[in-house]
Amino acid sequence: MKDPNILQEKDFKYEVFKPSVGSDSGVLMIATKLNDENEQYVVKCQVEWNPVSEFIYHKIASALGMYTQDVKLFKKLLEAKHACGIRYCANARKADGYDADNPNRADFFRFNALFQILGEDDSEEFYTDEQDRVFKLDNAEAFSLSSTYGLLIKKAKTKSQWIKMAMDEELEKYYGNLNKQICRMLADKLLEVFGEKALKIYLDTFIRFSELNLSMLDEAFTSLDKIYPKTFSEYLRRYLEERQPLCRVFIEEYTKN
């Protein structure tokens, strides 16, 4: 049965891509479907953890009701071991004038929350599509994957339970690193600049994430397991599970004051 989250290399033609907007994650390509030139994806494949980060990040944002570009995984792609394709938005424009009263612009405040929730370490670049909907580019450095990638690969390769236990102990420090102080500072700044409605949207994102039924991501994790070692989906599931109560604590502490 065909996996809806996985693209096949043979179905596309590829060209080097130099974006006019947004930063990159190494060398990029544009993939154009052979039988439908309107279906194009920006391909990230040079940095090995970028595809998994982009893929799961977008799935979480979508599960939270946020607008994102569709993201697929490639089973294999040229010489790249791991690759993802982010649906190309030809009419993307740099976003400005964020307004909590405008439904098309409200995701700006949700993405600010998700930046903290998912431990991102990217630039915060926001753009609009042809319908003036805000979306975020470059989500390739989330979930502390740049730090944990090597451990997760090594854990997948070893058969020693003792080594796996030692690796699990090392991974422990990445699960619970929600910086509540920064979350609070950003909340206060959004209130000051954009008002109470913006703050509510921001805080509601923490609440919605804390209550998210993670089974909504089962299909995505099943697809991921076909591309990456299963250690990645196991790590990410636990990462999300442990972040949920941390988000609840942040909301409780913030709303008390």
C-alpha positions in Angstrom: 0.0 0.0 0.0 1.3 3.4 -1.0 2.4 5.6 1.9 0.8 9.1 1.6 3.8 10.7 3.4 6.5 9.3 1.1 7.5 10.5 -2.3 9.4 8.4 -4.9 12.5 9.7 -6.5 11.6 8.5 -10.0 8.4 10.6 -10.1 10.2 13.9 -10.1 12.8 15.9 -11.9 15.3 17.9 -9.9 17.1 21.3 -10.2 19.4 23.3 -7.9 17.2 25.8 -6.0 18.3 29.2 -4.7 15.4 30.7 -2.8 14.6 34.4 -3.2 13.1 34.3 0.3 14.0 32.4 3.4 17.2 30.8 4.7 18.4 27.4 3.6 19.5 24.2 5.3 22.5 23.4 3.1 22.2 22.9 -0.6 18.5 22.9 -1.7 16.8 21.4 -4.8 13.4 22.0 -6.3 11.6 18.8 -7.2 8.9 19.0 -9.9 6.5 16.1 -10.5 6.9 14.7 -14.0 3.2 14.4 -14.7 2.1 17.6 -12.9 4.4 20.6 -13.0 2.2 22.5 -10.5 3.3 20.0 -7.8 6.7 21.1 -6.6 8.7 20.6 -3.4 11.8 22.3 -1.9 14.1 19.4 -1.1 16.3 19.4 2.0 18.8 16.6 2.1 22.3 17.8 3.0 22.0 17.9 6.8 20.8 14.4 7.9 18.5 15.5 10.8 16.8 18.3 8.9 14.3 16.2 7.1 12.9 14.4 10.2 12.7 17.8 12.1 10.8 19.5 9.2 8.5 16.5 8.7 7.4 16.0 12.3 7.4 19.8 13.1 4.8 20.3 10.3 2.7 17.4 11.4 2.5 18.8 14.9 1.7 22.3 13.7 -1.0 20.8 11.4 -2.5 18.7 14.3 -2.7 22.0 16.3 -4.7 23.6 13.5 -2.0 25.8 12.2 -1.4 26.5 8.5 1.8 24.9 7.2 3.2 23.8 3.8 2.7 20.1 3.2 5.9 18.1 3.9 6.8 14.7 2.5 9.7 12.3 3.0 11.6 10.7 0.1 12.2 7.0 0.2 15.6 7.7 -1.4 16.8 10.6 -3.3 19.9 10.6 -5.6 22.8 10.2 -3.3 21.1 11.5 -0.2 20.3 9.0 2.6 17.6 11.2 4.1 15.5 13.8 2.4 12.2 15.7 2.7 10.2 17.8 0.3 8.4 21.0 1.5 5.6 22.0 -0.8 6.8 25.0 -2.8 4.9 28.3 -2.4 5.7 30.3 -5.5 4.1 33.4 -4.3 5.6 33.6 -0.8 6.2 37.1 0.5 7.9 38.4 3.6 5.1 38.8 6.2 4.6 42.0 8.2 1.8 43.7 10.1 0.9 40.9 12.5 -2.6 41.3 13.9 -4.3 39.0 16.4 -7.8 40.1 15.0 -6.9 38.8 11.5 -7.4 35.0 11.3 -4.8 34.8 8.5 -2.2 36.4 10.7 -2.9 34.8 14.1 -0.7 31.8 13.4 2.3 34.2 13.9 1.6 34.1 17.7 1.0 30.3 17.6 4.4 29.8 15.9 6.1 31.9 18.5 4.7 29.5 21.1 5.7 26.4 19.1 9.2 27.7 18.7 9.6 27.4 22.5 7.6 24.2 22.9 9.6 22.2 20.3 13.0 23.5 21.3 13.7 25.2 18.0 17.1 26.7 17.1 16.3 28.3 13.8 15.7 31.8 12.5 12.1 33.0 12.9 11.1 33.7 9.3 7.5 34.4 8.5 5.9 34.6 5.1 2.5 34.8 3.5 1.0 32.9 0.6 -1.2 34.0 -2.1 -4.2 34.0 0.3 -2.3 36.2 2.8 -2.0 33.3 5.3 1.1 33.4 7.5 3.4 30.4 7.6 6.9 29.8 8.9 9.9 28.8 6.9 12.9 26.7 8.1 11.9 24.4 11.0 15.0 22.2 10.4 16.5 22.6 13.9 13.9 21.5 16.4 13.6 18.7 19.1 17.4 19.1 19.9 18.0 16.7 17.0 21.3 18.4 16.0 22.6 17.3 19.4 21.0 13.9 19.6 21.3 12.7 16.0 24.6 10.9 16.5 23.4 9.2 19.7 20.2 8.0 18.0 22.1 6.5 15.1 24.6 4.7 17.3 21.7 3.4 19.5 20.1 2.0 16.4 23.2 0.2 15.4 24.3 -1.4 18.7 22.8 -4.6 20.1 24.2 -4.1 23.6 21.5 -3.3 26.2 24.1 -1.8 28.5 25.2 0.7 25.8 21.5 1.5 25.0 20.9 2.2 28.7 23.9 4.5 28.8 22.6 6.4 25.7 19.2 6.7 27.2 20.7 8.3 30.3 22.5 10.8 28.0 19.3 11.6 26.1 17.5 12.3 29.4 18.8 15.9 29.5 17.0 16.8 26.2 13.5 15.9 27.1 12.7 18.4 29.8 14.5 21.6 28.7 11.5 23.9 28.2 12.8 27.3 29.3 9.9 28.7 31.2 11.7 32.0 31.8 12.0 32.6 28.1 8.4 31.5 27.5 7.3 34.1 30.1 9.5 36.9 28.7 8.0 36.3 25.2 4.5 36.2 26.6 5.1 39.6 28.3 6.6 41.0 25.1 3.7 39.9 22.9 1.2 41.4 25.4 3.1 44.7 25.3 3.4 44.9 21.5 0.3 43.2 20.3 -2.2 43.2 23.1 -4.2 40.8 25.2 -5.7 38.8 22.3 -2.2 38.0 21.0 -1.2 36.9 24.4 -4.3 34.6 24.6 -3.5 33.0 21.3 0.1 32.4 22.4 -0.9 30.9 25.8 -3.7 28.8 24.2 -1.1 27.1 22.0 0.7 25.8 25.1 -2.7 24.5 26.4 -3.6 22.9 23.1 -0.3 21.2 22.8 -0.5 19.9 26.4 -3.8 18.4 25.6 -2.9 17.1 22.1 -3.8 13.4 21.5 -0.4 12.2 20.3 -2.0 9.3 18.5 -2.8 11.8 15.8 0.8 11.5 14.9 0.9 7.7 14.6 0.7 7.7 10.8 3.6 10.2 10.6 5.7 8.2 12.9 5.0 5.0 11.0 6.1 6.7 7.8 9.2 8.0 9.6 10.2 4.5 10.6 10.4 3.6 6.9 13.1 6.2 6.4 15.0 6.6 9.7 15.9 4.1 12.4 13.1 3.6 14.9 15.1 5.2 17.6 14.0 8.6 16.1 10.3 8.0 16.5 10.8 6.6 19.9 12.9 9.6 21.0 10.4 12.1 19.5 7.3 10.4 21.1 8.9 10.6 24.5 10.1 14.2 23.8 6.5 15.2 23.1 5.1 13.2 26.0 7.4 14.9 28.5 6.9 18.4 27.1 3.2 18.2 27.5 3.1 18.4 31.4 5.9 21.1 31.2 3.6 23.2 29.1 0.8 22.8 31.6 3.1 23.8 34.5 4.1 26.9 32.5 0.5 28.0 32.0 -0.4 27.4 35.6 2.5 29.4 36.9 2.1 32.2 34.4 -1.7 32.7 34.9 -1.2 32.7 38.7 0.7 36.0 38.5 
